[in-house]
Amino acid sequence: MGSDKKGQDEMSFEGWAHDLLVELEQQTPEAIRRQRSSERYELRCGVIIRPGNASGYQEPDIDAVTGDLSPGGCRLMSSVPLRVGDVYKLEFEKGELDLPIVFARCLRCRLIREDAFESGFVFFTPIKLETNEPADVVTNSLL
């Protein structure tokens, strides 16, 4: 009787592990791009990252640079890893695009090299991008 329970637990773990591996295999860069609901603009501007909750306001600011931006989220590069699932306050450097301060949840963070991390964010409130130009025109205007 005890061995039956152990065998069932092992089978359910194997099924769970298999399902997880199948899900991970489906998370290719192309699949992630297809899930996006809006066009992304490649641009570089400075961002100050702060914790989004009041208890974290005394933590030091984190400087980052945008990799791309859409009305619903952005990709940032920073020198420190950010906590996936946490809420952050993002303050974009004023420049060609006048972007508001936004609150966003960190969806992913990965190591690029020893001193560089790439993080993906989703905004709680979509922003309006004041440009209708293609990504290369926006990028060139910021350089």
Wavefront OBJ file of the C-alpha trace (Angstrom):
o trace
v 0.000 0.000 0.000
v 2.816 2.451 0.876
v 4.684 1.588 -2.305
v 1.553 2.336 -4.392
v 1.382 5.840 -2.913
v 5.084 6.396 -3.614
v 4.667 5.160 -7.193
v 1.724 7.518 -7.763
v 3.727 10.459 -6.384
v 6.632 9.669 -8.721
v 4.278 9.400 -11.707
v 2.561 12.710 -10.874
v 5.966 14.407 -10.486
v 7.116 13.008 -13.832
v 3.923 14.269 -15.477
v 4.364 17.698 -13.919
v 8.037 17.825 -14.974
v 7.134 16.763 -18.524
v 4.417 19.441 -18.789
v 6.854 22.054 -17.511
v 9.495 21.059 -20.069
v 6.941 21.220 -22.886
v 5.925 24.717 -21.753
v 9.557 25.854 -21.608
v 10.215 24.492 -25.106
v 7.358 26.640 -26.407
v 8.848 29.847 -24.962
v 11.024 30.687 -27.927
v 11.801 34.319 -28.815
v 9.434 34.054 -31.780
v 6.590 32.709 -29.610
v 7.085 35.536 -27.127
v 6.981 38.111 -29.957
v 3.685 36.649 -31.219
v 2.120 37.097 -27.756
v 2.856 40.824 -27.681
v -0.191 42.970 -28.167
v 1.543 46.044 -29.588
v 4.501 47.076 -31.710
v 7.821 47.663 -29.987
v 10.072 50.628 -30.694
v 13.820 50.223 -30.322
v 15.209 53.252 -28.531
v 17.815 54.152 -25.953
v 17.009 56.434 -23.063
v 18.014 56.482 -19.438
v 15.662 55.133 -16.783
v 15.761 55.413 -13.007
v 14.301 52.317 -11.354
v 12.875 52.544 -7.836
v 10.858 50.051 -5.788
v 7.144 50.519 -6.375
v 6.113 50.002 -2.760
v 6.498 52.547 0.046
v 8.561 50.197 2.223
v 11.274 50.018 -0.458
v 11.687 53.741 -1.121
v 14.897 53.915 0.916
v 16.634 51.408 -1.344
v 19.151 53.007 -3.735
v 18.035 53.993 -7.224
v 19.060 51.710 -10.078
v 20.198 53.284 -13.343
v 19.145 51.487 -16.511
v 18.806 52.008 -20.260
v 15.849 51.039 -22.421
v 16.305 48.374 -25.071
v 12.836 48.744 -26.508
v 9.505 50.234 -25.570
v 5.848 49.646 -26.378
v 2.612 51.098 -25.008
v 2.329 48.086 -22.688
v 5.875 47.482 -21.498
v 9.602 47.777 -22.002
v 12.932 45.978 -21.952
v 15.648 47.463 -19.751
v 19.362 46.830 -19.298
v 20.861 47.344 -15.825
v 24.012 46.463 -13.919
v 22.114 44.686 -11.136
v 19.468 41.959 -11.304
v 15.863 42.920 -10.617
v 13.414 40.709 -8.748
v 10.923 38.980 -11.022
v 7.367 39.589 -9.824
v 8.206 42.807 -7.968
v 6.637 46.156 -8.815
v 8.919 49.035 -9.755
v 8.502 52.750 -10.425
v 10.177 53.659 -13.732
v 11.178 57.257 -14.430
v 12.257 57.823 -18.035
v 14.849 60.465 -18.924
v 13.273 63.421 -20.697
v 14.219 63.572 -24.362
v 12.635 63.112 -27.773
v 9.745 61.202 -26.216
v 8.071 62.730 -23.175
v 7.210 59.608 -21.208
v 5.340 59.592 -17.894
v 6.516 57.935 -14.687
v 5.003 54.448 -14.715
v 4.571 51.541 -12.355
v 5.487 48.192 -13.867
v 5.904 44.551 -12.872
v 9.156 42.786 -13.697
v 8.259 39.705 -15.759
v 11.742 38.371 -16.411
v 15.386 39.062 -15.693
v 18.333 37.316 -17.297
v 22.084 37.580 -17.082
v 23.638 38.952 -20.277
v 27.194 39.052 -18.961
v 28.833 39.420 -15.562
v 27.804 43.062 -15.106
v 24.693 43.327 -17.295
v 21.118 42.133 -16.856
v 18.154 42.369 -19.204
v 14.711 42.748 -17.633
v 11.257 42.746 -19.195
v 8.452 44.839 -17.712
v 4.711 45.165 -18.210
v 3.138 48.533 -17.371
v 0.083 48.644 -15.118
v -1.322 51.469 -17.242
v -0.494 51.557 -20.963
v 1.355 54.658 -22.135
v 0.746 56.653 -25.278
v 3.779 56.929 -27.508
v 3.712 60.272 -29.306
v 5.309 58.925 -32.462
v 4.055 57.008 -35.450
v 7.492 56.520 -36.952
v 9.134 53.120 -37.468
v 11.642 51.867 -34.905
v 14.731 52.775 -36.961
v 13.583 56.403 -37.380
v 12.914 56.721 -33.637
v 16.289 55.179 -32.788
v 18.189 57.404 -35.228
v 16.512 60.535 -33.874
v 17.683 59.701 -30.354
v 21.316 59.103 -31.292
l 1 2 3 4 5 6 7 8 9 10 11 12 13 14 15 16 17 18 19 20 21 22 23 24 25 26 27 28 29 30 31 32 33 34 35 36 37 38 39 40 41 42 43 44 45 46 47 48 49 50 51 52 53 54 55 56 57 58 59 60 61 62 63 64 65 66 67 68 69 70 71 72 73 74 75 76 77 78 79 80 81 82 83 84 85 86 87 88 89 90 91 92 93 94 95 96 97 98 99 100 101 102 103 104 105 106 107 108 109 110 111 112 113 114 115 116 117 118 119 120 121 122 123 124 125 126 127 128 129 130 131 132 133 134 135 136 137 138 139 140 141 142 143
